Amino acid sequence: MNTPVLLLIFNRPSLTMKVFEAVRAAKPPRLFIAADGPRLHMPREADMCFATRALVEAAVDWPCEIKTFYRSDNLGCQKAVGSAISWFFSEVEEGIVLEDDTFPDGSFFTFCETLLERHRCDEKVMHISGNNYQGKRVRGDGAYYASQFAHSWGWATWARAWKKYDPEMSGFPQDWDDLSKSLNYSHARADWWKQSLQATIEGKINTWDWQWHYTIMKNKGVCLLPQVNLVQNIGVGWHATHTVRHTNTTRTKARKLMPCNAPSSLRIMPEWDEFDFQHSVMNKRYPWRSLKERIEYCRFCIG
C-alpha cells in the first residue's frame, strides 16, 4: 500500500485501537493522526485523550512517516475534523480518512487506492466511499457505482476535490430550490436536506460532513460507492457524538469486496440514490431480495 492515511481520534482508546489494527495491517507509508482537545466540563476526558494519542503512536511498528495534529483546546466536531482534513490535504495530494469508530475490512484500502489512481484526473469524481447501504443489492455492472451520496464512514479523496470544501455553505438556502431540482432530488429528499443543512448553519447540528455533501452537490460532483459495504461503524452508544442508537447503516457489517473492475458508466441513477435515501437516511426496512439479487451480490462479496 502506498496511500497516506489520516486517522481521526479523540477519547476512546479501546475503540481506536481496534480501528488502528486494521490500519496497521495495511501498513501505509505515511500516517497522519489528528485529535481534538478534551472538553473542560468532562471529568477525566483529558486523561482518555492523552492515553489514546500515546497508544496509537506507540503501536506504529512498521516503516512509516508519522505526523500529528493535536489540539489542546476542544473545537468540537465541525471545526476540529474539518480543519484536520484540510491539514491532511495540505500535506498530501490524495489519501484515505478514517475515524476512531469506523472499522474497515482489509479490502477497503485496496479499493480506495485503486480508485484514487484510476480517477485521479477525473475532476467530476470528488469522493470515494467505503460504504454501501443498498441492502445487498448490486447497482450497475462494476465493483462500484456512481452516486450523489458522500457516505463518509471510511472514505478517500484528492486535495483537488477537498480544496473546494465550503464550510460556510455559500448560496444556501437562497439557491437550494434550484440546486435540488437540478440534482433530480425527490420532494422528500430535498426537504430533508434543506432542514438538515439549515440546522447545520444554525449550529443545531455540530458536524463537518453535511458541508462536504453540500460542496459536492454545488459542484455536481460524483461519489463512488462499492457494491459491498467495506466499513462498519462500531461506535454506537451513549458515548458517541451522533450514532447513539442503531439504524440500518450501523447494522450493516463490513465485508470483503472481490474484484475492483470499473463500471461501464459513471452515470448517476436517481432511483438507486432514492433507495439509499429511504433506507440509510429514513431508516425504512429493506425489502426482501430475490434469488437473482442474492446470486448477483455473491459475485462481489466474501463473508
C-alpha positions in Angstrom: 0.0 0.0 0.0 1.3 3.4 -0.9 -1.6 5.7 0.0 -1.4 8.1 3.1 -4.0 7.6 5.8 -5.5 10.2 8.2 -6.7 8.7 11.5 -9.0 10.9 13.5 -9.0 10.1 17.2 -10.4 11.5 20.4 -11.2 9.9 23.8 -11.9 6.2 23.1 -8.7 4.3 23.4 -10.1 0.7 23.1 -12.2 1.5 20.1 -9.4 3.5 18.5 -7.0 0.6 18.8 -9.4 -1.8 17.1 -9.5 0.5 14.1 -5.8 1.1 14.3 -5.2 -2.7 14.0 -6.8 -2.5 10.6 -4.6 0.4 9.6 -1.6 -1.5 11.0 -2.3 -4.5 8.8 -2.4 -2.2 5.7 0.9 -0.5 6.6 0.5 2.9 5.0 3.9 4.6 4.4 2.6 7.9 5.8 0.2 8.0 8.8 -1.4 11.3 9.9 -3.0 11.4 13.3 -5.3 14.2 14.4 -7.2 14.8 17.6 -9.4 17.4 19.1 -8.7 18.7 22.6 -10.5 17.5 25.7 -13.7 19.2 26.9 -13.1 21.0 30.2 -16.5 20.1 31.6 -15.9 16.3 31.1 -14.1 14.7 34.1 -11.1 12.6 33.2 -11.5 13.2 29.4 -8.1 14.8 29.2 -6.6 11.5 30.6 -8.5 9.5 28.0 -7.5 11.8 25.1 -3.8 11.7 26.0 -3.9 7.9 26.6 -5.5 7.4 23.1 -2.8 9.5 21.4 0.0 7.7 23.3 -1.3 4.2 22.5 -1.6 4.9 18.8 1.9 6.4 18.4 3.5 3.6 20.4 1.8 0.9 18.3 3.3 2.0 15.0 5.8 -0.8 14.3 6.3 -0.7 10.5 8.4 1.8 8.5 6.2 4.8 8.5 6.3 8.6 8.5 4.1 9.9 11.3 2.7 13.4 11.5 0.4 14.6 14.3 -2.1 17.4 14.7 -3.2 17.6 18.3 -5.5 20.3 19.6 -5.0 21.5 23.2 -8.5 23.1 23.3 -11.7 21.5 22.2 -13.1 22.9 19.0 -16.0 20.4 18.5 -16.7 18.0 15.6 -17.3 20.6 12.9 -14.1 22.7 13.3 -11.8 20.1 14.6 -12.5 17.4 12.0 -12.8 19.9 9.1 -9.5 21.6 9.9 -7.8 18.2 10.4 -8.8 17.0 7.0 -7.7 20.4 5.5 -4.3 19.9 7.2 -4.1 16.4 5.8 -4.7 17.5 2.2 -2.3 20.4 2.6 0.4 17.7 3.1 -0.7 15.1 0.5 -2.3 15.0 -2.9 -4.7 12.1 -2.1 -5.5 10.0 0.8 -7.8 7.9 3.0 -9.7 9.2 6.0 -10.8 7.0 8.9 -12.3 8.0 12.3 -11.9 6.1 15.6 -15.2 4.2 15.2 -15.0 3.3 11.5 -13.7 -0.3 11.3 -12.7 -1.3 7.7 -12.3 -4.6 6.0 -8.8 -5.0 4.6 -10.1 -4.7 1.0 -11.2 -1.1 1.8 -7.6 0.1 1.5 -7.1 -1.7 -1.9 -10.4 -0.3 -3.1 -9.6 3.3 -2.2 -6.0 3.1 -3.5 -7.2 1.6 -6.8 -9.9 4.2 -7.4 -7.7 7.1 -6.3 -5.3 6.2 -9.1 -8.0 5.3 -11.6 -10.0 8.5 -11.2 -7.1 10.9 -10.2 -7.6 13.1 -13.3 -11.4 13.0 -13.5 -12.4 16.3 -11.9 -16.0 15.3 -11.7 -15.2 12.5 -9.3 -14.9 14.0 -5.8 -15.4 11.3 -3.2 -14.7 7.6 -2.8 -16.8 6.0 -0.1 -16.3 2.7 1.8 -20.0 2.4 2.5 -22.9 0.7 0.7 -26.5 0.8 2.1 -28.3 -0.8 -0.8 -29.4 -3.8 1.3 -27.0 -6.2 -0.5 -28.3 -5.3 -4.0 -25.9 -4.8 -6.9 -26.1 -1.5 -8.8 -24.6 -1.5 -12.3 -22.0 -3.8 -13.8 -18.8 -2.9 -11.9 -17.4 -3.3 -8.5 -18.6 0.3 -7.7 -21.2 2.7 -9.0 -21.7 6.5 -9.2 -23.9 8.3 -6.6 -24.7 11.7 -5.1 -24.2 10.3 -1.6 -20.9 11.1 0.1 -21.1 8.5 2.8 -18.1 9.1 5.0 -17.6 6.3 7.4 -14.3 5.5 5.8 -13.6 7.4 2.6 -10.9 8.9 0.3 -10.5 11.8 -1.9 -7.9 14.1 -3.5 -6.6 17.5 -2.5 -8.0 18.8 -5.8 -11.5 18.0 -4.6 -11.1 19.0 -0.9 -9.9 22.5 -1.8 -13.5 23.2 -2.9 -14.7 22.4 0.6 -17.2 25.1 1.6 -17.8 25.0 5.4 -19.9 28.2 5.2 -22.2 26.6 2.6 -22.3 29.7 0.5 -25.5 30.0 -1.6 -27.6 28.2 1.0 -30.6 28.5 1.5 -31.4 31.0 -1.3 -30.2 28.8 -4.1 -31.4 25.5 -2.6 -34.6 25.0 -4.6 -32.9 25.4 -7.9 -30.0 23.3 -6.9 -32.1 20.4 -5.6 -34.2 20.4 -8.8 -31.1 20.3 -10.9 -29.9 17.2 -8.9 -33.3 15.5 -9.5 -34.0 15.1 -5.8 -37.4 13.8 -4.8 -39.5 16.2 -2.8 -38.9 14.3 0.4 -35.1 14.1 -0.1 -34.9 17.8 -1.0 -36.9 18.8 2.1 -34.8 16.6 4.4 -31.6 18.0 3.1 -32.9 21.6 3.4 -33.8 21.0 7.0 -30.5 19.3 7.8 -28.4 21.9 6.2 -30.3 24.7 7.8 -29.8 23.1 11.2 -26.1 22.8 10.5 -25.8 26.5 9.6 -27.7 27.4 12.8 -25.3 25.3 14.9 -28.0 22.9 15.9 -26.0 20.1 14.3 -22.3 20.1 15.1 -20.7 18.3 12.2 -18.3 18.7 9.2 -19.8 16.3 6.7 -23.0 17.9 5.7 -20.9 20.8 4.4 -18.9 18.3 2.4 -22.1 16.9 1.0 -23.2 20.4 0.1 -19.9 21.1 -1.6 -20.3 18.1 -3.8 -23.9 19.0 -4.6 -22.9 22.5 -5.7 -20.1 21.2 -7.9 -22.3 18.4 -9.4 -19.7 16.0 -8.1 -19.7 12.2 -8.4 -19.2 9.9 -5.5 -18.1 6.3 -6.0 -19.6 3.7 -3.8 -18.6 0.0 -3.6 -21.0 -2.8 -4.3 -20.3 -4.2 -0.8 -20.1 -2.3 2.4 -16.4 -2.1 3.4 -16.5 -0.2 6.7 -18.7 -0.6 9.7 -19.4 2.0 12.4 -18.6 0.3 15.7 -19.0 3.3 17.9 -22.8 3.2 18.6 -23.8 4.0 22.1 -24.2 6.7 24.7 -20.5 7.8 24.3 -21.0 8.6 20.6 -21.5 12.1 19.3 -24.1 11.2 16.7 -24.7 7.5 16.5 -26.3 6.9 19.9 -28.6 4.2 18.6 -28.6 1.5 15.9 -30.0 2.1 12.4 -29.8 0.3 9.1 -26.4 1.9 8.5 -24.8 0.9 11.8 -26.2 -2.6 11.4 -24.5 -3.1 8.0 -21.4 -5.1 8.6 -18.1 -4.7 6.8 -17.4 -7.4 4.2 -14.7 -8.1 1.7 -15.0 -6.8 -1.9 -13.7 -9.1 -4.6 -12.7 -7.7 -8.0 -12.4 -4.0 -8.4 -13.4 -3.8 -12.1 -14.7 -0.4 -13.3 -18.3 0.0 -14.3 -19.1 0.7 -18.0 -20.7 4.0 -16.9 -20.5 6.6 -14.1 -24.0 7.9 -14.8 -25.8 8.6 -11.5 -29.1 6.7 -11.3 -31.7 8.7 -9.3 -33.6 5.5 -8.3 -30.5 4.0 -6.7 -29.9 7.1 -4.7 -33.6 7.3 -3.7 -33.4 3.8 -2.4 -30.3 4.8 -0.5 -32.1 7.8 1.0 -35.2 5.8 2.0 -33.2 3.1 3.8 -30.0 4.8 5.0 -31.5 8.1 6.0 -35.2 7.4 6.6 -34.3 4.0 8.0 -37.1 2.1 6.3 -37.0 -1.7 6.4 -35.2 -3.2 3.5 -37.4 -5.2 1.1 -36.8 -8.9 0.5 -34.3 -9.8 -2.1 -35.0 -12.1 -5.0 -32.9 -15.2 -5.6 -31.4 -13.4 -8.6 -30.4 -10.5 -6.5 -28.8 -12.8 -3.9 -26.7 -14.6 -6.5 -25.6 -11.4 -8.2 -24.4 -10.0 -4.8 -22.3 -13.0 -4.2 -20.2 -12.2 -7.3 -18.7 -9.3 -5.4 -18.8 -10.3 -1.8 -16.9 -12.7 0.5 -18.2 -13.1 4.1 
